[in-house]
Amino acid sequence: MVLSDREKLLVVISNAISVYSMYTKNPDMMPNNTTMIDFILKATPEDLKKDLTVDLIDEVFTFVSKTQSELS
């Protein structure tokens, strides 16, 4: 089974949110003034950026946050 571009984008966003969260725990690892949106944009391959929206990032972030809070 091959992932669709949307599925790939969801994986990229989710992964970028997780990595960004880890980096924020150690500020020396993160360049100054890097927002989560900037980080996600840098992590997203060019061919997937056409489908990237703030609403999609927000939806994934909400889902990831809710899932993580349920595990705690």
C-alpha positions as CSV (number, residue, x, y, z in Angstrom):
1,M,0.0,0.0,0.0
2,V,1.3,3.4,-1.0
3,L,0.6,6.4,1.1
4,S,-1.3,9.3,-0.5
5,D,0.2,12.8,-0.5
6,R,-2.2,13.8,2.3
7,E,-1.2,10.9,4.4
8,K,2.5,11.7,3.9
9,L,1.8,15.3,4.8
10,L,0.1,14.2,8.0
11,V,3.1,12.1,9.0
12,V,5.5,15.0,8.2
13,I,3.5,17.5,10.3
14,S,3.1,15.1,13.2
15,N,6.8,14.2,13.2
16,A,7.8,17.9,13.0
17,I,5.6,18.8,15.9
18,S,7.2,16.0,18.0
19,V,10.7,17.0,17.1
20,Y,9.9,20.7,17.7
21,S,8.5,19.8,21.1
22,M,11.7,17.9,22.0
23,Y,13.9,20.8,20.8
24,T,12.0,23.3,22.9
25,K,12.9,21.3,26.0
26,N,16.5,22.2,25.2
27,P,16.6,25.7,23.9
28,D,20.3,25.5,22.9
29,M,19.3,23.0,20.1
30,M,16.7,25.3,18.5
31,P,17.7,28.4,16.5
32,N,16.4,31.6,18.1
33,N,12.9,32.8,17.0
34,T,11.9,29.6,15.3
35,T,8.2,29.1,15.5
36,M,6.5,25.7,15.2
37,I,5.1,26.8,11.9
38,D,8.5,27.8,10.6
39,F,9.9,24.4,11.8
40,I,7.1,22.5,10.0
41,L,7.6,24.5,6.8
42,K,11.4,23.6,6.8
43,A,10.6,20.0,7.5
44,T,8.0,19.6,4.7
45,P,9.3,18.4,1.3
46,E,8.6,20.9,-1.5
47,D,6.3,18.5,-3.3
48,L,3.9,18.3,-0.3
49,K,3.9,22.1,0.5
50,K,1.1,22.7,-2.0
51,D,-1.4,21.0,0.4
52,L,0.0,22.4,3.6
53,T,-2.3,24.8,5.4
54,V,-2.4,26.4,8.9
55,D,-5.8,24.7,9.4
56,L,-4.2,21.3,8.7
57,I,-1.3,22.0,11.1
58,D,-3.8,23.1,13.8
59,E,-5.8,20.0,13.3
60,V,-2.8,17.7,13.6
61,F,-1.5,19.7,16.6
62,T,-4.8,19.4,18.4
63,F,-5.0,15.7,17.8
64,V,-1.4,15.1,18.9
65,S,-1.8,17.2,22.0
66,K,-5.0,15.5,22.9
67,T,-3.5,12.1,22.4
68,Q,-0.4,13.0,24.5
69,S,-2.4,14.4,27.3
70,E,-4.5,11.2,27.5
71,L,-1.3,9.2,27.9
72,S,-0.2,11.3,30.8
